[in-house]
Amino acid sequence: MSRRFWSNVLAVAYREARIVRHDRAFLGVVLMQPIMMLVIFGLVLSNKPANVPWAVLDRSADAVARRLVAEVQATGYFRPPRRVASYDQARDLLRRGQALAVLVVPEDFGRDVERGRPRVQLLLDGSDPLSAARIGAYVAEVAGAFATRVVPASARHAAPRLPGPIDVRQRFWFNPTLSDRVFFLAAFAGMLLTNLCLSVTSGGLVGEREMGTYEQMLALPTTPLEIVLGKLVPYVVVCYGLLVFAVLSSGLVFGIWPQGSWPALFAITLPFVLASLAIGVLVSVLAQTTAQSVFITVFFIMPSFVLSGVMYPYQFMPRGVREVGGLFPLRWYQLALRRIVERGAGFAEVLGPALALAGLFALLLVLVRWRMKPRLG
């Protein structure tokens, strides 16, 4: 590309930077939004159940059953249990949302424990699958340890030897404690930059048209491509500042530092930021008014968060939906972020996402150039 091309791009970028510098609302959002999202994803948001309402249907009414209930309560995840007298009451509590789990203890529970064949039933509210799975796992863990501990050694040796369960010893890599905080903060930068990129650029050209300065910009000796790239440059600088904030705040406050290559992290961020900003410019080109640009931007932001995998693993999504999520830059950036932050990846491991982001950016530039009028009329 010629020297004149880059000179025009920098001239447009300088003009855009002066506008951004005097936009107090934009600067306020840039300063406050990262702090708010850091608090939400670092301290508030979690898939780990807490203060779980539950109930107990105890048909044995003996000391062994009461000890089991006490040990489940001692895990700290549950509220004091409500006592119910029948299955109908248990189902009613689940239906009204007043209990997420009901532990049913059979009449012969104490005798079954002595025989080494204890069994209980757990009714779970499956409307929240993640919480239900974790609650069930907590109760199963307590019940398994309880049965092993309370059966007398003499009774266990006296009982006939039956085929035992498979001894599965689990070991979790990259996130040994299964912390939700690590899961969310690994992609914190992606969510922050997506929200900023789509929000600030989607109203750019629309605002120029509504203020009457779009005609002045088209009168400059610049091409549409130079105008687009020039308007993106200041926001790329802002995005890198937010990336540094996201990495440092996650590390200093919560101890979550990138385990992989820092140069790879900064390198993969550039095509992601450019692709996300290009989506905002495309929205600004398509929209006729600021209200339309806001509506279209929300249309892009919500699917990006839902289908990319930052909030919910995209591998669990049905076939077809997963492929649609690949059209959003955040899908590829969150893959690269999790590989670098959690798995210690380098340039080679993020090459695939980098190529996908570069391809999306090139495609978006073609669409912007196709839809953007180079001159009035």
C-alpha positions as CSV (number, residue, x, y, z in Angstrom):
1,M,0.0,0.0,0.0
2,S,1.2,3.5,-0.8
3,R,2.4,6.1,1.6
4,R,-0.6,8.3,0.7
5,F,-2.9,5.5,1.9
6,W,-1.4,5.3,5.4
7,S,-1.2,9.1,5.6
8,N,-5.0,9.3,4.9
9,V,-5.7,6.6,7.4
10,L,-3.7,8.4,10.1
11,A,-5.4,11.7,9.3
12,V,-8.8,10.1,9.8
13,A,-7.6,8.4,12.9
14,Y,-6.3,11.7,14.4
15,R,-9.7,13.3,13.7
16,E,-11.5,10.4,15.4
17,A,-9.2,10.5,18.4
18,R,-9.9,14.2,19.0
19,I,-13.6,13.4,19.0
20,V,-13.2,10.5,21.4
21,R,-11.0,12.6,23.8
22,H,-13.9,15.1,24.3
23,D,-16.6,12.5,24.6
24,R,-17.1,12.3,28.4
25,A,-19.8,9.7,28.2
26,F,-17.6,7.4,26.3
27,L,-14.7,7.9,28.6
28,G,-16.9,7.3,31.6
29,V,-18.1,4.0,30.2
30,V,-14.5,2.9,29.3
31,L,-13.5,3.5,32.9
32,M,-16.5,2.1,34.8
33,Q,-17.5,-0.8,32.7
34,P,-14.4,-2.9,33.3
35,I,-14.6,-2.4,37.0
36,M,-18.3,-3.4,37.0
37,M,-17.7,-6.5,34.9
38,L,-14.7,-7.5,37.0
39,V,-16.8,-7.5,40.2
40,I,-19.7,-9.4,38.5
41,F,-17.6,-12.1,37.0
42,G,-15.0,-12.3,39.8
43,L,-17.2,-12.1,42.9
44,V,-20.9,-12.4,42.0
45,L,-21.5,-14.8,39.1
46,S,-21.1,-18.4,39.9
47,N,-22.6,-21.8,38.9
48,K,-21.7,-23.1,42.4
49,P,-24.9,-23.6,44.4
50,A,-25.2,-21.8,47.7
51,N,-28.1,-21.5,50.3
52,V,-29.9,-24.3,48.5
53,P,-33.5,-24.8,49.8
54,W,-34.2,-28.5,50.3
55,A,-36.5,-30.8,52.2
56,V,-36.3,-34.2,53.8
57,L,-38.9,-37.0,53.7
58,D,-37.6,-39.3,56.5
59,R,-39.6,-42.5,56.8
60,S,-37.1,-44.2,59.1
61,A,-37.0,-41.6,61.9
62,D,-33.9,-43.1,63.4
63,A,-30.5,-41.7,64.5
64,V,-28.7,-42.9,61.4
65,A,-31.0,-41.0,59.1
66,R,-30.7,-37.8,61.2
67,R,-26.9,-38.1,61.1
68,L,-27.0,-38.3,57.3
69,V,-29.2,-35.2,57.1
70,A,-26.8,-33.4,59.5
71,E,-23.8,-34.3,57.4
72,V,-25.4,-33.0,54.2
73,Q,-26.3,-29.8,56.0
74,A,-22.7,-29.5,57.3
75,T,-21.4,-29.1,53.7
76,G,-22.4,-25.4,53.9
77,Y,-24.3,-25.5,50.6
78,F,-27.7,-26.0,52.0
79,R,-30.2,-24.2,54.2
80,P,-31.8,-26.0,57.2
81,P,-34.1,-28.7,55.7
82,R,-37.8,-28.6,55.7
83,R,-39.6,-31.7,56.9
84,V,-42.3,-33.2,54.7
85,A,-44.6,-36.1,55.4
86,S,-45.4,-37.4,51.9
87,Y,-44.3,-37.4,48.2
88,D,-47.2,-35.0,47.4
89,Q,-45.8,-32.4,49.7
90,A,-42.3,-32.9,48.3
91,R,-43.5,-32.5,44.7
92,D,-45.5,-29.4,45.7
93,L,-42.4,-27.8,47.2
94,L,-40.4,-28.6,44.0
95,R,-43.2,-27.3,41.8
96,R,-43.5,-24.0,43.6
97,G,-39.7,-23.5,43.7
98,Q,-39.5,-23.6,47.5
99,A,-37.1,-26.5,47.4
100,L,-34.5,-27.5,44.8
101,A,-33.9,-31.0,46.2
102,V,-35.8,-33.5,48.4
103,L,-34.0,-36.3,50.2
104,V,-36.2,-39.4,50.7
105,V,-34.9,-41.8,53.4
106,P,-36.7,-45.2,53.3
107,E,-38.1,-47.0,56.4
108,D,-35.3,-49.6,56.6
109,F,-32.4,-47.2,56.1
110,G,-30.7,-48.0,59.4
111,R,-30.9,-51.7,58.9
112,D,-29.7,-51.4,55.3
113,V,-26.7,-49.4,56.5
114,E,-25.8,-52.2,58.8
115,R,-26.1,-54.7,56.0
116,G,-23.9,-52.6,53.7
117,R,-26.7,-51.9,51.2
118,P,-27.9,-48.4,52.1
119,R,-30.0,-46.5,49.6
120,V,-31.8,-43.2,49.5
121,Q,-33.7,-41.2,46.9
122,L,-33.0,-37.7,45.8
123,L,-35.6,-35.7,44.0
124,L,-34.1,-32.7,42.1
125,D,-35.6,-29.7,40.3
126,G,-34.1,-30.1,36.8
127,S,-35.2,-26.7,35.5
128,D,-31.6,-25.5,36.2
129,P,-29.5,-28.4,34.9
130,L,-26.2,-27.1,36.1
131,S,-27.3,-26.5,39.6
132,A,-29.2,-29.7,39.8
133,A,-26.2,-31.7,38.7
134,R,-23.9,-30.1,41.3
135,I,-26.5,-30.5,44.1
136,G,-26.8,-34.2,43.2
137,A,-23.0,-34.6,43.2
138,Y,-22.7,-33.0,46.6
139,V,-25.3,-35.2,48.2
140,A,-23.9,-38.3,46.5
141,E,-20.5,-37.5,47.8
142,V,-21.7,-37.2,51.3
143,A,-23.8,-40.3,51.1
144,G,-21.0,-42.4,49.7
145,A,-18.6,-41.3,52.4
146,F,-21.3,-41.8,55.1
147,A,-22.1,-45.3,54.1
148,T,-18.5,-46.4,54.1
149,R,-17.9,-44.8,57.4
150,V,-20.8,-46.0,59.5
151,V,-20.9,-49.6,58.5
152,P,-19.1,-51.6,61.2
153,A,-16.0,-53.4,60.0
154,S,-17.2,-56.7,61.3
155,A,-20.4,-56.4,59.3
156,R,-18.6,-55.5,56.1
157,H,-16.2,-58.5,56.4
158,A,-19.1,-60.8,57.3
159,A,-21.2,-59.8,54.3
160,P,-20.8,-61.9,51.1
161,R,-18.3,-60.4,48.7
162,L,-20.1,-58.9,45.8
163,P,-18.7,-57.2,42.7
164,G,-17.8,-53.7,43.9
165,P,-18.1,-50.5,41.9
166,I,-15.3,-49.3,39.6
167,D,-12.8,-47.2,41.5
168,V,-12.6,-44.0,39.5
169,R,-10.0,-41.6,40.7
170,Q,-10.5,-38.2,39.0
171,R,-7.8,-35.6,38.4
172,F,-8.7,-32.2,36.9
173,W,-6.2,-30.4,34.8
174,F,-5.9,-26.7,34.2
175,N,-8.6,-25.8,36.8
176,P,-8.1,-28.4,39.6
177,T,-10.7,-26.8,42.0
178,L,-13.3,-26.4,39.2
179,S,-13.6,-22.8,40.1
180,D,-16.3,-20.8,38.3
181,R,-14.2,-17.7,38.8
182,V,-11.4,-19.1,36.6
183,F,-13.9,-20.1,33.9
184,F,-15.5,-16.7,33.7
185,L,-12.3,-14.5,34.1
186,A,-10.4,-16.5,31.5
187,A,-12.7,-15.0,28.9
188,F,-13.3,-11.7,30.8
189,A,-11.3,-9.7,28.2
190,G,-13.3,-11.1,25.4
191,M,-16.7,-10.1,26.9
192,L,-15.4,-6.6,27.8
193,L,-13.9,-5.9,24.4
194,T,-16.9,-7.3,22.5
195,N,-19.3,-5.0,24.4
196,L,-17.1,-2.0,23.8
197,C,-16.3,-2.6,20.2
198,L,-19.8,-3.2,19.1
199,S,-21.3,-0.3,21.2
200,V,-18.9,2.5,20.3
201,T,-18.5,1.9,16.5
202,S,-22.1,1.0,15.6
203,G,-23.3,4.6,15.9
204,G,-20.2,6.2,14.4
205,L,-21.3,6.8,10.8
206,V,-24.9,7.1,11.8
207,G,-24.0,9.9,14.1
208,E,-21.9,11.6,11.4
209,R,-25.0,11.5,9.1
210,E,-27.3,12.9,11.8
211,M,-25.0,15.7,12.7
212,G,-24.3,16.6,9.1
213,T,-20.6,16.0,9.2
214,Y,-20.7,12.8,7.0
215,E,-20.8,15.0,3.9
216,Q,-17.7,16.8,5.1
217,M,-15.9,13.5,5.6
218,L,-16.8,12.3,2.1
219,A,-15.4,15.6,0.7
220,L,-12.0,14.6,1.9
221,P,-9.6,13.0,-0.6
222,T,-10.0,9.6,1.0
223,T,-11.4,6.2,0.0
224,P,-14.1,4.4,2.0
225,L,-11.4,1.8,3.1
226,E,-9.2,4.6,4.4
227,I,-12.1,6.2,6.3
228,V,-13.1,2.9,7.9
229,L,-9.5,2.0,9.0
230,G,-8.9,5.5,10.2
231,K,-12.0,5.4,12.4
232,L,-10.9,2.0,13.9
233,V,-7.4,3.0,14.9
234,P,-8.2,5.0,18.1
235,Y,-10.5,2.3,19.3
236,V,-7.9,-0.4,18.8
237,V,-5.6,1.6,21.2
238,V,-8.4,1.9,23.7
239,C,-9.1,-1.9,23.5
240,Y,-5.5,-2.7,24.2
241,G,-5.7,-0.5,27.2
242,L,-8.7,-2.4,28.4
243,L,-7.0,-5.7,27.7
244,V,-4.1,-4.7,30.0
245,F,-6.6,-3.7,32.7
246,A,-8.5,-7.0,32.3
247,V,-5.3,-9.1,32.6
248,L,-3.8,-7.1,35.5
249,S,-7.0,-6.8,37.5
250,S,-7.7,-10.5,37.2
251,G,-4.1,-11.3,38.3
252,L,-3.7,-8.8,41.1
253,V,-7.2,-9.2,42.6
254,F,-7.9,-12.9,42.0
255,G,-4.5,-14.4,41.2
256,I,-5.6,-15.5,37.8
257,W,-2.6,-14.8,35.4
258,P,-2.1,-16.1,31.9
259,Q,-0.2,-19.4,32.0
260,G,0.8,-19.2,28.4
261,S,2.5,-16.7,26.0
262,W,1.8,-13.0,26.7
263,P,3.0,-12.0,23.1
264,A,0.5,-14.5,21.7
265,L,-2.2,-13.0,23.9
266,F,-1.5,-9.5,22.5
267,A,-1.1,-10.8,19.0
268,I,-4.5,-12.7,18.9
269,T,-6.2,-9.6,20.3
270,L,-5.6,-7.5,17.2
271,P,-7.6,-9.5,14.6
272,F,-10.4,-10.0,17.2
273,V,-10.6,-6.3,17.9
274,L,-10.5,-5.4,14.2
275,A,-13.2,-8.0,13.4
276,S,-15.4,-6.8,16.3
277,L,-15.0,-3.1,15.3
278,A,-15.8,-4.0,11.7
279,I,-19.1,-5.5,12.8
280,G,-19.9,-2.2,14.5
281,V,-19.0,-0.2,11.4
282,L,-21.1,-2.6,9.3
283,V,-24.1,-1.9,11.6
284,S,-23.4,1.8,11.3
285,V,-23.5,1.5,7.5
286,L,-26.7,-0.5,7.4
287,A,-28.6,1.6,10.0
288,Q,-30.3,4.9,9.0
289,T,-30.8,6.2,12.5
290,T,-29.1,5.9,15.9
291,A,-32.1,4.0,17.2
292,Q,-31.7,1.4,14.5
293,S,-28.0,1.0,15.2
294,V,-28.7,0.4,18.9
295,F,-31.3,-2.2,18.0
296,I,-29.0,-4.0,15.5
297,T,-26.1,-3.9,18.0
298,V,-28.1,-5.6,20.7
299,F,-29.0,-8.2,18.1
300,F,-25.3,-8.9,17.6
301,I,-24.1,-8.6,21.3
302,M,-26.6,-11.1,22.8
303,P,-25.9,-14.0,20.3
304,S,-22.2,-13.3,20.7
305,F,-22.3,-13.9,24.4
306,V,-24.7,-16.8,24.2
307,L,-23.3,-18.8,21.2
308,S,-19.6,-18.1,21.7
309,G,-19.1,-20.2,24.7
310,V,-18.0,-17.6,27.2
311,M,-21.1,-18.1,29.5
312,Y,-22.0,-21.7,28.6
313,P,-19.8,-24.4,26.9
314,Y,-20.6,-24.3,23.2
315,Q,-19.8,-28.0,23.0
316,F,-23.1,-28.7,24.8
317,M,-25.1,-26.8,22.1
318,P,-27.0,-28.8,19.5
319,R,-25.4,-29.3,16.0
320,G,-26.2,-26.4,13.8
321,V,-26.3,-23.9,16.6
322,R,-22.6,-24.5,17.3
323,E,-21.7,-23.7,13.7
324,V,-23.7,-20.4,13.8
325,G,-21.7,-19.4,16.8
326,G,-18.5,-19.7,14.7
327,L,-19.7,-16.6,12.7
328,F,-19.0,-14.4,15.7
329,P,-15.5,-13.2,16.5
330,L,-15.9,-13.9,20.3
331,R,-16.2,-17.7,19.6
332,W,-12.6,-17.8,18.3
333,Y,-11.2,-15.3,20.7
334,Q,-12.5,-17.1,23.8
335,L,-11.0,-20.3,22.5
336,A,-7.6,-18.6,22.3
337,L,-8.0,-16.9,25.7
338,R,-8.8,-20.1,27.5
339,R,-5.9,-21.9,25.8
340,I,-3.5,-19.1,26.8
341,V,-4.8,-18.2,30.3
342,E,-5.7,-21.7,31.5
343,R,-3.7,-24.2,29.4
344,G,-0.4,-22.4,28.9
345,A,-0.7,-22.1,25.1
346,G,1.6,-20.3,22.7
347,F,1.5,-19.0,19.1
348,A,1.1,-22.5,17.6
349,E,-2.0,-23.4,19.6
350,V,-3.9,-20.1,18.8
351,L,-3.0,-20.1,15.1
352,G,-6.3,-21.6,14.1
353,P,-8.4,-19.0,15.9
354,A,-6.1,-16.2,14.6
355,L,-6.7,-17.3,11.0
356,A,-10.5,-17.5,11.5
357,L,-10.5,-14.0,13.0
358,A,-8.4,-12.6,10.1
359,G,-10.8,-14.2,7.6
360,L,-13.9,-12.7,9.4
361,F,-12.2,-9.2,9.4
362,A,-11.5,-9.5,5.7
363,L,-15.0,-10.6,4.9
364,L,-16.5,-7.7,7.0
365,L,-14.3,-5.2,5.2
366,V,-15.6,-6.4,1.9
367,L,-19.2,-6.1,3.2
368,V,-18.6,-2.6,4.5
369,R,-17.0,-1.5,1.3
370,W,-19.9,-2.9,-0.7
371,R,-22.6,-1.2,1.4
372,M,-20.8,2.1,2.1
373,K,-21.4,4.9,-0.4
374,P,-18.1,6.4,-1.5
375,R,-19.7,9.7,-2.4
376,L,-23.0,11.5,-1.9
377,G,-26.0,10.4,-3.9
